[in-house]
Amino acid sequence: MSVAKKDEKPYTLSDEARSVLRFVLNNIWDEIGWDVFNAVEEEGRLDGKKGPITIPRADVIEVTLDAGRPEQKLEEEVRNDARLRQERGAREALTVWKTLSYDQMITEAKKVFTCARYGR
């Protein structure tokens, strides 16, 4: 599927590449999510209410895309594919990811993180 706004280059991802990207973004959230919830708890509840700690989808996406983590993880997947002599779409996903604008990255992340809020 090709996706682009006025000043952005269109791009496509195969099903294999999209699967790798989904795996990578979920893996990043799995690694950092618990720390994010602990930080929110330590800072005090954002809304002042008691109950489960939740954060909005936009925050999940922002911290997941932060500091080049997706690109680093995609590079790891490319190395893993080469080591295991597999072609799972990691190279395509990495190549496309490097060309995306931040808005396009958010668009892709929204396809992975579909809930309005995330909590523990």
CORTAHU-V813454 format. One record per residue. N is the residue number from 1. RES is the residue in one small letter. OMEGA is omega in whole degrees, 0 to 359 (none if undefined). Layout:
N_RES_OMEGA, N_RES_OMEGA
This chain:
1_m_180, 2_s_182, 3_v_177, 4_a_171, 5_k_187, 6_k_185, 7_d_182, 8_e_177, 9_k_176, 10_p_179, 11_y_175, 12_t_175, 13_l_175, 14_s_177, 15_d_180, 16_e_180, 17_a_178, 18_r_178, 19_s_178, 20_v_180, 21_l_177, 22_r_178, 23_f_183, 24_v_181, 25_l_176, 26_n_179, 27_n_178, 28_i_180, 29_w_177, 30_d_181, 31_e_188, 32_i_186, 33_g_182, 34_w_178, 35_d_178, 36_v_179, 37_f_177, 38_n_179, 39_a_178, 40_v_180, 41_e_180, 42_e_180, 43_e_184, 44_g_182, 45_r_183, 46_l_183, 47_d_178, 48_g_182, 49_k_174, 50_k_180, 51_g_182, 52_p_176, 53_i_177, 54_t_174, 55_i_182, 56_p_179, 57_r_181, 58_a_179, 59_d_177, 60_v_180, 61_i_182, 62_e_181, 63_v_178, 64_t_181, 65_l_186, 66_d_169, 67_a_175, 68_g_181, 69_r_182, 70_p_180, 71_e_178, 72_q_180, 73_k_178, 74_l_177, 75_e_176, 76_e_180, 77_e_177, 78_v_178, 79_r_179, 80_n_179, 81_d_180, 82_a_181, 83_r_182, 84_l_181, 85_r_178, 86_q_170, 87_e_183, 88_r_179, 89_g_182, 90_a_181, 91_r_178, 92_e_181, 93_a_179, 94_l_181, 95_t_180, 96_v_183, 97_w_182, 98_k_182, 99_t_186, 100_l_169, 101_s_179, 102_y_178, 103_d_178, 104_q_176, 105_m_178, 106_i_178, 107_t_179, 108_e_180, 109_a_178, 110_k_177, 111_k_179, 112_v_182, 113_f_190, 114_t_181, 115_c_180, 116_a_180, 117_r_178, 118_y_183, 119_g_176, 120_r_none
